[in-house]
Each structure stands twice: as structure tokens, then as C-alpha cells.
Amino acid sequence: MTSGSADMPAWMDDDLVIFRDAVDRFIERECLPHLEEWDAAGAVPREIWRKAGEAGLLMASAPAEYGGGGASFAYDVVITERLSRFGAHGFSIPVQNCIFAPYLVHIGSEEQKRKWIPRFASGEWIGAIAMSEPGAGSDLKALRCTAVRDGDSYIINGQKIFTTLGMQADLLMVACRTGEQGSGGISLFFVETNDCPGFTRGRKLDKIGLNAHATAELFFADVRIPASNLVGEVEGQGFTQMMFNLAQERLIVAIESSAMIERAVAETVAYVKDRKAFGKTVMDFQNTQFVLADCKTESVVGKAFVNQCIEEHLQGTLDPVTAAMAKLWLSETQGKVIDRCLQLFGGYGYINEYPIAHMYRDSRVSRIYGGTSEIMRLIVARSLQANG
């Protein structure tokens, strides 16, 4: 790994610093005053998505020839990190930029890219991935949602759950079964949701945290789509296609976790320096100092690992096992650090008006989505078996 500091890692350059400052200004102006109302509404208004498009925050790394920003993945990293660092992670730009968009950009046809990328880049449309089902969470091979060929169309039937942005998505990428049981019978399809007979959105899921993510359950009843909406040209490639972006998806979770750890420590240090108990500040107690010393150390160590992974991913060398380790360690550490920090707030840490309470709720899902911690451990363990 090349040299660099935590605040200015090796993968950052002067242009990225300028971009980071612009992202910060956007978040401070357009996001921070509205976080509570977005949480209450369960979604970020489309007007804000359009403003994000005008600011160049959407589809930042999609090719310019299709209407994207034409930048490197590093720009998406900056957006992801700053949203979490400011506590605006309810605005799920990273889901669209880093998890949904790569399927369209790297696997989509020329027609699909030219038709849809400009709409996402402008904020006119919102995209989402519909993979999980009520009976098949981490076990993607157990999918039951079906797509049956019918002339120049496919007919989709089934149900999806835990779909981030599902309540707002104009375009879904849906994982369906087109063949036999197991990984070889899965295909991916793009489904336009507007004026789509047979497609219905169920309830917006009432979650512990991240309410603004507009997470939904979705239903498909004889939904007819053009055969050209198959992702790739051949059925049965869906499982392989879903695997290609998992390292990046897990890196994104690690980046968000690292940024939230950093924010939790900063918020807690500021609080304990001001809060008084027994005639002195809470920071004056040795227990507080030791707890925060551990938290700060874990924050710096985690950020160094994340920066290494970012650099490797930019160079095309980040392997799935290392990404799994990053996601596992950062998400687990996030939960531990934020829990310790909340304890130092005492009763106020349990009050929703304090940011640490929001972080406590919002961070819990990091150990679940993008692959549970148990799945991450399994990936790492299998690599140890394979390598002797």
C-alpha cells in the first residue's frame, strides 16, 4: 500500500478534495435540515434526488457517453463516506450509485444504458435491486420468483422483500428463476415499474432504523416485460452476475461503517468534555478516557484497512475474501463502538434527539445486509480451508 494519512489517503488527490468539499456543502445545505422529516416520511423527496443529480452526485462513475459522471469509483467513495460522516446516510445514493448502477453499466445492453443511465444521473428516476424473498434471504439459490418466456416477453410472478428504495424505484433489477433449482436457474431482469400491470408495492417496512431508505415488499402477478429486459443475452447467468459486484457492495458497507464509527467517537468526545458529573467533566474520569482510547484506536485501525481496500479496488485487485473481512470487521466494530459511546451519554444516549441514538439504531443492519456477518465468516473460513 502506498503512503498516506487517514485524512488524506493515497487514493485521494486534489480534485477529489475539491469534490469532497462540494459534497459537504450539498449535504449541509440540502440534507441536514431535513433528516428528521425524511425519517418521518420514510423516504427522501424526489426533489432532493434531482438536486443531487444537478450537483453531480448521481451515477458519478457511470460512463460520460451514457450521461454519467465519467469519474472513477473514488468519487462514489467520497459521496458514500461524507453522507455517513455527516449522519445523512438515510439518503441512499450509494445504493443506486454503487450497488444498482454497476449491473446496468457493466452488464446492460447498449439500448438499456442509453435509455436509463441519463434518467438516473439526472435524478428523474430511482433504481433498486429486488433479490431477497420472504423464504430466501442470504440463500439466493432458493429464489422462487419466476420468469417464464412467452414469445417476445417474459411473465414474472412472485414476491420480494427488504428492497431498499423499493417504494420509490422506477426501475428494478429483479432476480428470478428461469430454470432448474440451484444457481444455474437464476436470471436477472430489468422491470420498469411505472404503468406496469400486475406490479404492486406492499407496505413500506417499519424498520428499527434507516427509515428514509423507503424499504418495501414488492409483488409481481403476471407482470409482462419485453424479452430484451433480460440482463445479458442468455438465461441462467443471474447468479454469476450477482456475484461480480459483491466485493464492491461489501466495501461500501465497510466504508459507511468506518465513517459512522468516526462520527460516533467525535460526537462522544465533544459530549463528555461538556457534560459534568460529581463536580467534574465526564471526560475527566479515567474509565471514560480508557473507553474512548479504545474506540479511537479501533476507528483509526478500521479506517486504515478500509483505505487499503479502496486502493486495491481502484486498482482492480480487491478480492472477495478481503472485502468480506472488511465488511465483517468494520460492521461488527461499528456496533461495539457505538454501544460504548452511547453508554457514555448515559440516559441522554437513549433520547432520539441525540445523534448517538440514531447511530445506534441505524448501524445495526450493517451486520445483516450485503451478506450477514455469519456469511462473511463462512467466506473467510472457506478461503482458509482452500488455502490449507
Secondary structure, DSSP 4 states (H G I P E B T S, - for coil): -----SSS-TT--HHHHHHHHHHHHHIIIIIGGGHHHHHHHTB--HHHHHHHHHTT-SSTTS-GGGTS----HHHHHHHHHHHHHHT-TTS-HHIIIIIIHHHHHHHS-HHHHHHHHHHHHHTS--EEEE--BTTBSS-GGG---EEEEETTEEEEEEEEEEETTTTT-SEEEEEEE-SSSSGGGEEEEEEE-TT-TTEEEEEEP--SS-TTB--EEEEEEEEEEEGGGBSSSSTT-HHHHHHTTHHHHHHHHHHHHHHHHHHHHHHHHHHHHH-EETTEEGGGSHHHHHHHHHHHHHHHHHHHHHHHHHHHHHTT---HHHHHHHHHHHHHHHHHHHHHHHHHHGGGGGSTTSHHHHHHHHHGGGGTTTS-HHHHHHHHHHHHHHT-
